Amino acid sequence: MPEVEILSASSEQLQGLPLVGSRIAGETVADPSAPTSQVFDPATGEVTRLVAHADAATVQRAVDAASAAFVEWREAAQNRRFAWLMGFRERLVAARPALVDLIIDEGGKARPDAEGEFNRTLDGLDSAFSMPVALQGAYSEQVARGIDTYALPRPLGVVTTITPFNFPLMIPVWDAVAALVSGNTVIHKPSPRVPSASVLLCEILEQTGLPVGAFNVIQGEAETVGLLLDHPVIQAASFVGSTPVAHEIYRRGSAAGKRVQAMGGAKNHVIVMPDADMPFTADSLVSGAFGSSGQRCMAVTLAVAVGDAADRIREEVSSRIPALKVGAGRDADSEMGPVISRESQQRALDYIEKGVAEGAELVVDGRALAAERAGFFVGPTLFDRVVPGTSLYDNEIFGPVLGIVRVETLDEAMDLIDRSPYGNGASIFTGSGLAARKFQRDAGAGMVGVNVPIPVPVNSFSTGGWKASVFGAHGLLGPEAFRFYTHQKIVTVRWPESGAQSMGMAFNPGR
């Protein structure tokens, strides 16, 4: 399914609206006759601008620019890349107000969430400062008589990054810095729902001393993605989005001979043990489930309550929901904003309807907010007695809906995690070290937390899940990012002994 409705150039909706284009080698490319899609303010439901989708000629122009820049950038000294990274960070920080406003206006986030995204963007950027160590290679002397072998990490070439609407700055920056400090050049395709932050990011990067064309932005939808995945010059693709699309990106990119990392969806379980600190756990569940309106791949979606924890955590969570301030992102007191689109709103409302029809107990109903307000709002929603095999349990809703699942034992709770097709994140809230240790060793997810609702690690560790939450062998950030964006050249060297005496050398290769 297309992410957005594509309009014809003759549509009346084109009249008078700003047109966001691609950005290639320092120039804006926005053909008024190209297919376009709408960009909304999720808080009002109003169309604020249009985005022009790139055609094959525009993609080729970006590939040509990135290829030309790669010739220079791959030979850039390491200290030049490090100095570039420092300069980029300074300019990014200086542009913080404008970038945060774009995150709010196009993505709908409440200001605290948008500011949090910017802070996390910097955390990920800072992980790239480890590049002198991460890219230093390896050396083995005298692997055989007179022979040395060493490994050199080399850049791949032109790479593409394809990123989602929910983090319009963080994920593009995480991908860009890892690719660029490794010596690659980048063609970035953002979500057409949130095109403007990437354009501003590109303009900032153009001011930092990169070769012209080292980072380019291509706007578009599925057709544009296909052009990037099929292009023979592009060597790798990094994607973050839903599991069905991630699987298709991985399949198509791999078939074209590319290196691919494709991060998919999630259904994150949080186990609540009877000995957990219930007020603390409830605060964590509320922030984890309803922060960013539930539109995070690491959002808390299922609270798996063990034994008599269920009634207590239900009461604690339900009593906190009415105090959440839901509103437009620019409102000073807003803690939760709208979802990204009318389609996302309707999807969440449909899942709430299905949950009721399938027998789950609706404790807090967020549907009224959708009728009361313009924009794409869904109120925080809490279900109890959610069971496996139902729509609420099985599917990634990507909205502010939390379900409580009741089990009797920790083993039963962990079995639910193991049987889930997803494996992005999972957490446990407990006061027991024994339970925590069992959980962290055995839980079937790539990122796990103990008394932490969203266990995304610090930037020196890589970020990534298991099972259908990821396709490919690498994660974002940290060591995995450098491995993804480089390949190893193994050099084996032997110098002949015949000239040693003529040079006055007393040569003993076996010494």
C-alpha positions in Angstrom: 0.0 0.0 0.0 1.3 3.5 -0.8 2.2 5.6 2.2 0.4 8.6 0.8 -2.1 9.5 -1.9 -0.3 10.6 -5.0 -1.9 13.6 -6.8 -1.6 14.6 -10.4 0.0 17.9 -11.4 -3.3 19.3 -12.5 -4.9 18.9 -9.0 -6.4 22.0 -7.6 -4.7 21.2 -4.3 -1.4 22.3 -5.9 -2.5 25.9 -6.1 -0.8 28.2 -3.7 0.9 25.6 -1.6 4.7 25.4 -1.1 6.3 22.6 -3.0 9.0 20.6 -1.3 11.5 19.0 -3.7 14.6 16.9 -3.7 18.0 18.3 -2.9 20.9 17.2 -5.2 24.4 18.5 -5.2 23.4 21.8 -3.5 20.4 22.4 -5.7 16.7 22.0 -5.2 14.9 19.9 -7.7 11.1 20.3 -7.7 9.4 19.8 -10.9 5.9 21.3 -10.7 4.6 18.7 -13.2 5.8 15.7 -11.2 3.5 13.5 -9.2 3.0 15.1 -5.8 1.6 14.2 -2.4 0.2 16.2 0.5 1.9 17.1 3.7 -0.4 17.7 6.6 -0.3 19.4 10.0 -1.6 16.4 12.1 -2.9 18.7 14.8 -5.3 20.5 12.4 -5.7 18.1 9.5 -4.9 20.9 7.1 -2.6 20.5 4.1 0.4 22.7 4.6 2.6 21.9 1.6 3.1 19.4 -1.2 6.1 17.2 -2.0 7.3 16.5 -5.5 8.2 12.9 -6.1 11.4 12.1 -7.9 11.4 10.3 -11.3 14.0 8.1 -12.8 15.9 11.0 -14.3 16.1 12.7 -10.9 17.3 9.6 -9.2 20.0 9.2 -11.8 21.0 12.8 -11.2 21.4 12.0 -7.5 23.4 8.9 -8.3 25.7 10.8 -10.6 26.3 13.5 -8.0 27.0 10.9 -5.2 29.3 8.9 -7.4 31.4 12.0 -8.3 31.6 13.0 -4.6 32.7 9.5 -3.6 35.8 9.8 -5.7 37.0 12.6 -3.4 35.4 11.6 -0.1 36.7 8.1 0.0 40.3 9.5 -0.1 39.7 12.1 2.6 42.1 11.8 5.5 40.6 10.5 8.7 41.4 13.8 10.5 39.4 15.6 7.8 36.4 13.4 8.4 36.7 13.8 12.1 36.9 17.6 11.7 33.8 17.5 9.4 31.9 15.5 12.1 32.7 18.2 14.7 31.6 21.0 12.4 28.4 19.2 11.5 27.5 18.7 15.2 28.0 22.4 15.9 25.8 23.5 12.9 23.1 20.9 13.8 22.9 22.3 17.4 22.6 25.8 16.0 19.7 24.7 13.9 17.9 23.0 16.8 14.9 25.4 17.0 14.1 25.2 13.3 14.5 21.4 13.2 12.3 20.9 16.3 9.6 23.1 14.8 9.6 20.9 11.6 9.3 17.7 13.7 6.3 19.2 15.4 4.6 20.7 12.4 4.9 17.8 10.0 5.1 14.9 12.5 2.7 16.1 15.1 4.8 15.4 18.1 4.4 17.3 21.4 7.3 19.6 22.0 8.8 17.5 24.8 8.8 14.5 22.4 10.3 16.6 19.6 13.0 18.0 21.9 13.7 14.4 23.0 14.1 13.3 19.4 16.7 16.1 18.9 18.6 15.0 22.0 18.6 11.4 20.9 19.8 12.5 17.5 22.9 14.0 19.1 23.4 10.9 21.2 23.6 8.8 18.0 25.7 11.4 16.2 28.2 11.2 19.1 28.7 7.5 18.6 30.4 8.3 15.2 33.2 10.0 17.1 34.6 6.5 17.8 35.5 6.3 14.1 39.3 6.5 14.7 39.1 3.2 16.6 36.3 1.6 14.8 37.9 2.0 11.4 41.5 1.2 12.3 41.5 -2.3 10.9 43.7 -5.2 12.1 47.3 -6.5 11.6 48.8 -9.9 12.1 52.6 -10.2 11.7 54.5 -13.3 10.6 51.4 -15.4 9.9 53.8 -17.6 7.9 57.5 -17.4 7.2 58.1 -13.8 6.1 54.4 -13.1 5.5 52.2 -10.4 7.2 48.4 -10.1 6.8 46.2 -7.1 7.6 42.6 -6.0 7.2 41.6 -2.6 5.8 38.0 -1.4 6.2 37.0 0.2 3.0 33.8 2.2 2.1 31.2 0.6 0.0 30.5 3.5 -2.3 27.1 5.2 -2.9 24.5 4.0 -0.4 20.8 4.8 0.2 18.9 5.4 3.4 15.1 5.1 3.6 13.6 6.3 6.8 10.1 6.6 8.4 7.8 9.4 9.5 8.1 8.9 13.2 11.7 10.1 13.6 12.2 12.5 10.7 15.6 13.8 12.1 17.0 11.1 14.4 17.2 8.1 12.1 18.4 10.1 9.0 21.2 11.6 11.1 22.2 8.2 12.7 22.4 6.6 9.2 24.1 9.6 7.6 27.0 10.0 10.1 27.8 6.3 10.1 27.8 6.1 6.3 29.8 9.4 5.8 32.5 8.9 8.4 33.1 5.5 6.8 33.8 7.2 3.5 30.6 6.6 1.7 28.3 9.1 0.0 24.5 9.0 0.6 21.2 9.3 -1.2 18.5 9.7 1.4 14.8 9.2 0.9 12.6 10.4 3.8 9.0 9.6 4.3 6.8 11.8 2.1 4.7 12.7 5.1 7.7 14.5 6.7 9.9 15.7 3.9 11.2 19.1 5.2 13.5 18.1 8.1 15.6 16.1 5.7 15.9 19.0 3.2 17.1 21.3 6.0 19.5 18.5 7.2 20.9 18.4 3.7 21.3 22.1 3.6 23.2 22.0 6.9 25.5 19.2 5.6 26.3 21.3 2.5 27.8 23.9 4.8 30.2 21.6 6.6 32.9 20.9 4.0 31.6 17.8 2.5 32.2 17.4 -1.3 29.3 18.6 -3.3 26.8 15.7 -3.8 28.1 13.7 -0.8 24.6 13.8 0.8 21.5 14.2 -1.3 17.8 14.0 -0.6 15.3 12.3 -3.0 11.6 12.7 -2.3 9.1 10.0 -3.3 7.1 6.9 -2.5 7.3 3.2 -3.3 8.2 3.8 -7.0 11.1 6.0 -6.0 12.3 3.4 -3.5 12.2 0.8 -6.3 14.4 2.9 -8.5 17.0 3.2 -5.7 16.9 -0.5 -4.9 17.3 -1.5 -8.5 20.1 0.9 -9.4 23.4 -0.9 -10.0 25.6 1.8 -8.7 24.0 1.9 -5.2 25.8 -0.6 -3.0 23.7 -0.7 0.2 20.3 0.2 1.5 19.3 1.0 5.1 15.6 1.0 5.9 13.4 1.5 9.0 9.7 0.9 8.8 7.0 -1.8 9.0 7.8 -5.5 8.8 6.0 -6.2 5.5 7.9 -3.3 3.8 11.2 -4.2 5.5 10.9 -7.7 4.2 10.2 -6.5 0.7 13.1 -4.0 0.9 15.4 -6.8 2.0 14.2 -9.2 -0.7 14.4 -6.7 -3.5 17.7 -5.1 -2.5 19.4 -8.4 -1.9 18.2 -9.7 -5.2 19.9 -6.7 -6.8 23.2 -7.6 -5.1 23.1 -4.9 -2.4 24.0 -5.1 1.3 20.7 -4.4 3.1 19.7 -3.7 6.7 15.9 -3.4 7.1 14.4 -2.7 10.5 10.8 -3.8 10.8 7.9 -3.6 13.2 7.4 -4.7 16.8 5.0 -5.8 19.5 6.9 -5.1 22.7 6.0 -6.9 25.9 6.6 -5.5 29.3 6.3 -8.1 32.1 5.0 -6.7 35.5 5.9 -8.9 38.4 3.9 -8.9 41.7 6.9 -7.5 43.5 7.3 -4.5 41.2 7.1 -0.9 42.5 3.6 -0.3 41.1 3.6 3.5 41.0 7.0 3.6 39.3 6.0 0.9 36.9 2.7 2.7 36.0 4.6 5.9 35.3 6.9 4.0 33.0 4.1 2.2 31.2 2.3 5.4 30.6 5.3 7.2 29.1 6.4 4.1 27.2 2.9 3.4 25.7 1.7 7.0 25.0 4.9 8.9 24.4 5.0 10.0 20.7 1.4 8.9 20.6 2.5 5.3 20.6 4.3 5.8 17.2 7.6 4.2 18.1 8.9 0.8 17.1 10.0 0.5 20.8 6.6 1.6 22.2 5.2 -0.4 25.1 2.1 -2.2 23.6 1.5 -5.1 26.0 1.8 -5.1 29.8 2.0 -8.8 30.8 0.9 -8.8 34.4 1.9 -11.9 36.5 -0.5 -13.1 39.2 -2.1 -10.4 41.4 0.0 -7.7 39.7 -2.8 -7.3 37.1 -5.5 -5.6 39.2 -3.0 -3.3 40.8 -1.2 -2.2 37.6 -4.6 -1.7 35.9 -5.7 0.7 38.6 -2.4 2.6 38.7 -2.3 3.1 34.9 -5.9 4.0 34.4 -5.8 6.6 37.2 -2.9 8.4 35.4 -4.4 8.5 31.9 -6.9 11.3 32.6 -4.1 13.6 33.7 -2.2 13.3 30.3 -2.5 16.5 28.3 -3.2 15.8 24.7 -3.0 18.6 22.2 -1.2 20.3 19.4 2.6 20.0 19.6 3.1 23.7 19.8 0.8 24.0 22.8 3.1 24.6 25.8 1.3 22.1 28.1 0.9 19.3 25.5 2.4 15.9 26.5 1.0 13.8 23.7 0.1 14.9 20.2 -1.9 13.5 17.3 -1.0 10.5 15.2 0.6 11.2 11.8 -2.4 10.9 9.4 -6.1 10.4 9.0 -5.4 6.8 7.9 -3.3 6.1 11.1 -6.1 7.6 13.2 -8.7 5.4 11.5 -6.4 2.4 11.9 -6.2 2.9 15.6 -9.9 3.5 16.0 -10.6 0.3 14.0 -8.4 -1.7 16.3 -10.2 -0.3 19.4 -13.5 -1.4 17.8 -12.1 -4.9 17.1 -10.7 -5.2 20.6 -14.2 -4.6 22.0 -15.8 -7.0 19.5 -13.3 -9.7 20.4 -14.0 -9.5 24.1 -11.2 -7.4 25.6 -12.3 -5.1 28.4 -12.0 -1.4 27.4 -10.9 0.3 30.6 -10.1 3.8 29.1 -11.6 4.7 25.8 -9.7 7.2 23.6 -12.2 7.3 20.7 -14.1 10.4 21.9 -11.1 12.6 21.2 -11.2 11.8 17.5 -14.7 13.2 17.3 -14.1 16.2 19.5 -11.1 17.7 17.7 -9.9 18.5 14.3 -6.7 16.8 13.3 -5.7 13.2 13.7 -6.1 12.7 17.5 -6.7 9.4 19.3 -6.9 9.6 23.1 -4.8 7.3 25.3 -6.6 3.9 25.4 -6.2 1.0 27.9 -7.5 -2.5 27.5 -7.5 -5.3 30.0 -7.8 -9.1 29.5 -6.2 -9.0 26.1 -5.3 -12.5 24.8 -3.1 -14.0 22.1 -4.8 -14.6 18.8 -6.8 -11.4 18.9 -6.2 -8.3 16.8 -5.1 -6.2 19.8 -2.5 -8.8 20.7 -1.2 -9.9 17.4 -0.9 -6.6 15.4 1.3 -3.6 15.6 -1.2 -0.8 16.0 1.3 2.1 16.0 -1.0 4.3 18.1 -1.7 5.1 21.8 -3.3 1.8 22.7 -2.0 -0.3 25.6 -3.2 -3.8 26.5 -2.9 -5.7 29.7 -2.4 -9.5 29.4 -3.0 -11.6 32.5 -0.8 -14.7 33.2 0.0 -16.7 36.3 3.8 -17.2 36.1 7.0 -15.6 34.8 7.6 -18.7 32.6 4.2 -18.1 31.0 5.0 -14.5 30.4 8.3 -15.2 28.8 6.8 -17.9 26.6 4.5 -15.2 25.2 7.6 -13.2 24.2 9.3 -16.2 22.7 6.3 -17.1 20.6 5.8 -13.6 19.3 6.9 -13.2 15.6 8.5 -9.9 16.6 11.6 -9.5 18.7 12.5 -5.8 18.9 12.2 -5.0 22.7 11.0 -6.5 25.9 11.2 -5.4 29.6 10.5 -6.7 33.1 9.6 -4.7 36.2 10.5 -6.5 39.3 12.4 -6.2 42.6 13.8 -9.7 42.2 17.4 -10.0 41.0 16.7 -13.7 40.3 13.7 -12.9 38.1 15.6 -10.1 36.3 18.6 -12.3 35.6 16.4 -15.1 34.2 14.6 -12.6 32.0 17.7 -10.8 30.6 19.3 -14.1 29.7 16.3 -15.8 28.2 13.9 -13.2 26.8 13.5 -13.6 23.0 14.2 -10.0 22.0 17.2 -8.1 20.7 16.9 -5.2 23.3 15.7 -6.0 26.8 15.3 -3.8 29.9 15.0 -4.3 33.6 12.8 -1.7 35.2 13.2 0.3 32.0 10.2 0.6 29.7 12.0 1.4 26.4 15.4 -0.4 26.5 17.1 1.4 23.6 20.8 1.3 24.6 23.3 4.1 24.8 25.0 5.1 21.6 28.2 3.0 22.0 26.0 -0.1 21.6 24.2 -1.1 18.4 20.4 -0.8 18.2 18.4 -3.6 16.6 15.9 -6.4 17.2 15.5 -10.1 16.4 13.1 -12.2 14.4 10.6 -10.3 12.1 11.8 -7.0 13.6 14.9 -7.0 11.5 16.1 -8.3 8.2 19.8 -8.4 7.7 22.8 -9.0 10.0 23.5 -5.5 11.2 22.0 -3.0 13.6 21.9 0.8 13.8 24.6 2.8 15.6 27.8 1.7 17.3 30.1 -1.1 16.0 27.4 -2.6 13.8 26.9 0.6 11.8 30.6 0.7 10.9 30.5 -2.9 9.9 27.5 -2.4 7.7 28.9 0.6 5.9 32.4 -0.9 5.2 33.7 -4.1 3.7 37.0 -5.6 4.6 40.0 -5.8 2.3 42.4 -8.4 3.4 46.0 -7.8 2.3 48.7 -10.5 2.5 52.3 -9.3 2.0 55.6 -11.1 1.5 58.9 -9.4 0.5 61.4 -11.5 -1.3 64.6 -12.3 0.6 66.8 -12.3 -2.6 67.7 -8.6 -2.3 68.6 -8.6 1.4 72.3 -9.1 1.1 72.8 -6.6 -1.7 71.2 -4.0 0.6 73.6 -4.9 3.5 70.8 -6.5 5.5 71.3 -9.5 7.8 67.9 -11.0 7.1 66.5 -13.8 9.3 62.8 -14.2 8.4 62.3 -16.9 11.0 63.6 -14.9 13.9 
